[in-house]
Amino acid sequence: MREMTRRRLFGLGVGATAGWGLAGCDGSHPSGRSKHAGGSGDGRSASTAPPARPIGDGSTSFTGKQPHQPAKPEPLEPGQTPPQFVIFSWDGAGEVGNGLFPRFLDLAKQHGASMTFFLSGLYLLPESKKRLYNPPNNPRGASDIGYLTDAHIKATLANVHRAWLEGHEIGTHFNGHFCSGQGTVGNWTPQQWKSEIEQAKGFVKQWRTNTGWTDLPSLPFDYDKELVGGRTPCLLGQDNLLPTARELGWRYDASSPGGLQVWPARKTGLWNLPLQQIPFPGHSFEVLSMDYNMLANQSVNSTKAPPANYPAWRKQSAQSYIAGFERAYTTNRAPFFIGNHFEQWNGGIYMDSVEEAFKHIAREKEKGADVRLVSFRQFVDWMDVQKPEILAKLRTLDVGQAPAGGWKEFMSGAPASASVGT
């Protein structure tokens, strides 16, 4: 078997910037008025959202239907070509003053796209209150990603607030990000995952109590209803997470490493949406579709490699994402999943490369291709209305395999007998 991901390491996912005024770090307001995900959003913006109905201590609130959502999904018709879904997601989703969170919100808005932000619950908990966190198999208050300053918590709240109102999904990256030693999430039991999830939700639902801040607006969503999926730290521990996630009513999990560019199936009742192996220009092996895996293979895990290497590495990582997209789009139309962190590793080249890839994909959509830049939640909305036999047939297509005879013939033929997963 080919060597696919030579150094399978995953980043910690710290964060980015902005102000509570729902603007970029320089005070400028985001540009563009596009509806999100290529759908028929209701056009509301942060300034026109309905009055909030507080939930609990007012940290979160009910504001009605989320704006900027796609039209109600429809099942594929016989002979119809499936869309090309692309999901950009962000681990941690903290805002630490480097301008990355608003940068990518602006980019998404300019191109009518939605994304998924996997928020780390600890990013809304002040360090002075860290003993409120009781992580499984670790000391009370411990965290391998640390805690944000008060200013950065406020900036994170601002950007999460803006993200939801602009049509993006708020998932979870859990809390302390433990990836090694006895306390690693890879060793947690289903019951310990339940505790971790309850705490992650609690830090979002009770940030007002935990900070004492009464002059900031509530987050505009009910997190108990909003939270339907997540990604585990370092892509560890999925097998024990899934029974708990299913019990909680989650709909998908994005934690599996080493997936292929094929149509997904369910695992333990949830849609299993893994990071995928994609072409890595200049190499015979493939790399996982995440910024940290690009870094791990390019600079042997160093986040501060010689700057002379940056231009070539930026180009290589951008071309890797683009090659992954083109391979799916021109063959089996498998959904393409990309994971990122709001980080300035190796001079910020991975942020530049993912933006380049995003713009390349968005241009295809804007030229009329049936490309949909959506969140994980929006994608599983579409998957849930498809006929099981159609999804089973799509899963018969291997990586880079186009349907024999073309899509019309392939989608009009006899259904496959494969199951849709359990």
N, C-alpha and C positions, 0 to 999 in steps of 0.2 A: 504493500500500500504506500502511496506517496506520502512524504512528510508534509503535513498540512500546516499546522500551526506550531512552528518550531519552538517558540517560547511562549507557552500559554500562560500569560500573566495579565492581570486585570487591574486597572487603576482605582484609586481611592475616590475620585469624583468630588473634589472640593467645590469650586463655585465661581460666581461672577458678580456683576455690578448693577447699579441704578438707584434712582431716588424714589421716594414714596409718591411723588407726583405723577407716576405712571409715564415718565419720560426717560430718555437715555441719560447716561451719566453726565453728558454735557448740558443737560437741560432741554435738548431739542426733542420735539415730539415726533413719534414714529410716523413715517410717511405711508401713503397708499391707503386705499379704501376697499381693497378686494374682499369678496366673500371667501370664506375659508373652505378648503377641501374640495373646491370645485362644485360646491353644492348650492342650495338655495337657502342661505342663512337669512335670519329675519332682520339683519341690518343694524341691530342695536350695537352701540358702542359703550365704552365705560361711562361716558357722560350721559347716556340716555337709558341706562339700565333701570328697571323698576325699583321702587323702594325695597330695601332689604328687610326681611323678617328674621330677627336674631334667633339663633339656635344656641341653647346652653348659655354660656357666659357672654355670648356675642362675638366669639372668635370667628365663627362661621355664620352663614345666614342663608336663607332661602330667597332667591331672586327670580324664580321662574325658570323656564326652559333656557338652556344654554344657548347663547347667540352663535351665529356663524357655523351652523352644522349642515352637513350635506342633506340633500333630499332623501326621503325614505328609501332605503335600498330595495332593489327589486331582484328577483331570481333571474339568472341567465336564461335566455330563450334558446331553443334548439338551433344550433348553427352559429350562435353568437360567440364572438371572441371575448375572452375575459379581459377586464381592465388590467393595467399594470399598476399595482399598489406599491408605494414606497413609503416607509415609515422611518422618520428621523426621531430618535429618542435621546434623552439626556439623563445621565445618572447623577444623583445628588441634587441637582437643580438649585444650588445655593448661589447667592449673589454677594461676591466679596470685593467689589470695587474695580474689577478689570473690564467691565463693559460688555461681557460676553452674553449674559442673559438677554438684555435689551437688544443687543446686536442681532441675535437670531430670532427674537420676536419681530423685529423690524423686517428682517429678511423674509420670514414667513408671511407677514402681512402684505409685503410688496407683491408676493406671488400667489396669494390666495391659498396658502397651505396651512395644514394643522400638524402639530407634533405632539409627542408625549413627553412630559416632564416627570421623572421619577424622583419625587421630593424625599430627601432624608429628613425624618421627623426631628432629629436633633438640631437641625438648622433653624428651628423655631423655638428652641429652649435655651435660655441664658445660661452661661457657664456657672453663674452663682446659684443656679437651681439644678445643677447636674446630678445631685443625689436623688432627684426624682426618677432618674433612669436606672432601672435595675436589669441590666442585660443578662441573658442566660449564660451561665458558666464563666462569667467575668465579674470583677468587683463592681459594686454599685458606683455609678457615675463614670465608669470607664468608657472610652471611645477611641477607636483607631483613626478617626478623622477629626477629632477635636471638636471644639464649639466655636460658633461665630461670635463676633463682637455685637454689641447692641445695634450699632449702625448697620451692620451687615444683615442682622435679622430683619430689621426694618426694610432694608432693600430687597431681601428675599420675599418678604410679605408683599411688597409692592409689585414685584414682577410676577409672582404667582397669581395675585389678584388680576393683573392685566392679562396674563396668559389665559386664564379661564374665560374671561369676558371676550377674548379674541378667538375663542373656539378650540383651544388646546385642552388636552387631557392632563389631569394631575393624578399620577399614580404614586407608587412608593418605592423607595430604595431602602426602606427600613430605617435603622438607627445607627448603631455603632460601627458597622463595617468591619467586623472581625473576620480576618481571612487566614489566620495561622494560629498555631498552638492549640492547647486544649479547649480554649474558648471559641474556636472558629465556628462560624455558622454552618460549616460542613458537618458538624457533629450534633447540631441541635435536633431535638425530638419534635414531633408535631405539636405537642403541648407547649414547648418552648417557643416555637414559631408563633403560636397563638398569643403568647405573652408579648413577644416582640411587636406583633402587628397591633395589638391593643394599645401598646405604648406609643407606637408611631402615629396612630390615629389620634391618640389623646393629646400628643404635643401639638398637633395641628388644630384640634378642636378646643384646646384650652390655652392657646398662646397668650390670650389677654390676661387670664388669671396668673399665669406663670411669669409674665413680664410686668404686670401692673400698668400697662399702657392702655389708656382709655380714650386717647385722642386720635386713634387710627381706625380706618374703616374695617369692617368685618370682611373676611374672605367671602366671596359671593356664591358659595356653594355648600351643600350638605355633604361633608366628606364621607359619611356612612354610605351615601348613595353614589357619590362620585368614584370612590375607590373600588375598582374592579380588576386590578392587576398590578404587577410589580416586577422588579428585577432584583435578584439577590446580590449581595456583595460578592464580587469575584466570581460570580456565576456558580456559587457553591450551594449545596443543600436543597436542591429542588425536590428530590424524592420525598423528603420529610415535610417540606412546605406544602406540597400539593394537596394532601388530605385535609389540612387545615384551611387552605385557600378554598377548596371546594365546599367545606362546611360553612365558610363565611359567605358563600355566594359569589366568589370571584369568577370571572369569565375567561381569563387567560393568564398565562405566566410567560415572561420573556427572559427566563434565567438560564435556559439550557445552552451550554457551549458547544461549539463544533457542529452546528446544523449545516445542512446543505441547501442550495437554492432550488428547493422543490416545494410543492404545495403542502401546507401543514396539516396535521391531524390533531385530534384531542389526546390528552394524556391525563388519566385520572379525572376525566370529565371536563378539563379545561383545555382551551386551545393552547398548544405548545408552540411558542413563537421564538425560536432560538436565534442568536447571532449566527451568521452564516459564513462558510468558507467561500472566499471570492478570489479571483485572480490577483496575483501580486507581481506586477511587471518586473521583469528582470530575474525572476526566480522560477524554479520548477515546482515549488510548493505553493500552497494557498494560505491566506491569512484570514483571521476572523474579521468581520465587518465592524470593527470598533477602533477608535483612535489609539487607545493604549496598546493594542496589539500591533498596530503599525509601528509605534514607538519601540516596543519590545524587540521587534525584528530588525529595525533600522539602527538603533543605538544601544543595543544590548541592555535594555531597561533603563538607561541613563536618561534623565530629563534635562540634562544640561550638556549635551554633546557639542563638539566644535561647530561654531556657527557656519563655517565654510561648507558643511554638509547640508545645511537647511534647505537651500533651493532645490536640490535634487530630491531630497526626501519629501518635500512638500509636493512636488510634481508627481513623484511615485505614488504617494498615498491618494492624491486626488484621482489619478488615473486608475488606481485600484478600485475605488468606489464606482467610477464611471464604467469600468469594465464589468463590474458586477451588475450594474444596472443594464448595460447593453446586452449582456449575456441572457438575462432573464427576459428583457423586453423583446428580443428578436427570436426567442425560442419558446420556452414553456410558460412564460408570463408568471412565474412564481413570484409571490410578494417579496420585496427586498427590504430587509431590516438593517438599519444602521444605528450603532450605539456610540455615544459621545460623552465627554465630560467638559464642563466649563473650565478648561485649564490652558495654561500658556506653556505647556511642555515644548522643549526645543524651540524656543522663540515664538511659540504660538502657531507653528506651521500647520498643525492638525486642524486648527480652527479655520485657517485659510483654505486648506484642502477640502474640508467638508463643505465650506461655502461654495467653492468652485464646483464641486460635484452637485450640490443642491441646485445651483444656477443652471448647470448643464441639463439636469433632469427637468427643471421647471420650464426651460426653453422648449423641450419636447412637448410638454403639456400645452404650452401657449401656442405652439405651431399646429395644434389640433389633435395630437396623439391622445389616446385614452389612458393618460397617466394620472394617477390620483395620489396626491401628497396628503396623507391622512395620519391620524393618531391610531394607536393600537385599538382603542375602543371603537373608533369608527370602522376600522377594518373588520373586527369581529362582528359588528353589527351586520356588515355585508355577508360575512361567512355564514352567519346564523340563518339567513333567509334562503341560502342556496340549497338545492336538492341534494341529498346525500349521494345519490348515484353520480351526479355531475362532479362533485368534489372528489369522489373516489376515482373517477376517470381522469381528472386533472392530476391526481397523484400518481398515475401511471407514467407520467412524463418525467424522465430523469433530468439531472442537471444538464443544461445546455441542449436539451432534446426538443426540437420543434415537432409539432403534431404532423404525422404522415398525412399527406394529401391536403394540408392546410387546415385552418381552424374550422371553417364551415363544415367540411366533411367530418373532421374529428368530433366536433360537438354535436353532430347530427346522427352519429352512429349509435350502435347498441351501448348501453351503459356498462361500466366496469362493475365487476362483482366484489371489488375490495370494499372493506368496511371503512367508516369514517373515524375510527378510533373510539376509545372508551373513556 
